[in-house]
Amino acid sequence: MQLDLGIIREIGLLGATVVLAFKLYVLKDLQQNTQNDLLVQNLMESNKKKDELLERTVSNFEKTMDSIVKKLEDIDKKIG
């Protein structure tokens, strides 16, 4: 964020201050955008992990239910 002496002479100290303030604003905006991008990336990774966990949970539930049904069918055959 440097201004050369020629620019300062042409636009004056107040103009140079305005230019530097604008550059600082742009840098802060870029920094905020970078932080937002990182947050979005982290949220997407977190959601992916949650989806994977949900898929495993559903799969385990289905296996458990299949096992229970098989045992009940076995019991029914023994009774019937």
C-alpha positions in Angstrom: 0.0 0.0 0.0 2.5 2.5 -1.1 1.9 5.7 -3.1 4.8 7.2 -4.9 5.7 10.9 -4.3 4.5 12.0 -7.7 1.0 10.8 -7.0 0.9 12.5 -3.6 2.0 15.8 -5.3 -0.7 15.5 -7.9 -3.7 14.6 -5.6 -2.4 16.1 -2.4 -2.2 14.6 1.0 -6.0 14.4 1.5 -6.3 12.5 -1.8 -3.5 10.2 -0.9 -5.2 9.5 2.4 -8.4 8.7 0.5 -6.6 6.4 -1.9 -4.9 4.5 1.0 -8.2 4.2 2.9 -9.8 2.7 -0.2 -7.0 0.3 -0.7 -7.3 -0.7 2.9 -11.0 -1.2 2.5 -10.4 -3.4 -0.6 -7.8 -5.5 1.3 -10.2 -5.9 4.2 -13.0 -7.0 1.8 -10.6 -9.5 0.2 -9.7 -10.8 3.6 -13.3 -11.2 4.6 -14.1 -13.0 1.3 -11.2 -15.4 2.0 -12.5 -16.0 5.5 -16.0 -16.6 4.1 -14.6 -19.1 1.5 -12.8 -21.0 4.3 -16.0 -21.1 6.4 -18.0 -22.4 3.5 -15.4 -25.0 2.7 -15.3 -26.1 6.4 -19.1 -26.3 6.5 -19.2 -28.4 3.3 -16.6 -30.8 4.7 -18.6 -31.0 8.0 -21.8 -31.7 6.1 -20.1 -34.4 4.0 -18.9 -36.1 7.2 -22.4 -35.9 8.7 -23.8 -37.4 5.5 -21.3 -40.3 5.7 -22.2 -40.9 9.3 -25.9 -40.9 8.5 -25.3 -43.4 5.7 -23.4 -45.7 8.0 -26.1 -45.4 10.7 -28.9 -46.2 8.2 -26.9 -49.2 6.9 -26.3 -50.5 10.4 -30.0 -50.0 11.3 -31.0 -51.9 8.2 -28.7 -54.8 9.0 -30.0 -54.9 12.6 -33.6 -54.9 11.4 -32.9 -57.7 8.9 -31.3 -59.7 11.7 -34.4 -59.2 13.9 -36.7 -60.1 11.1 -34.7 -63.3 10.4 -34.8 -64.3 14.1 -38.5 -63.7 14.3 -39.1 -65.8 11.1 -37.0 -68.6 12.7 -39.0 -68.4 15.9 -42.2 -68.4 13.8 -41.1 -71.6 11.9 -40.3 -73.3 15.2 -43.7 -72.4 16.7 -45.6 -73.1 13.5 
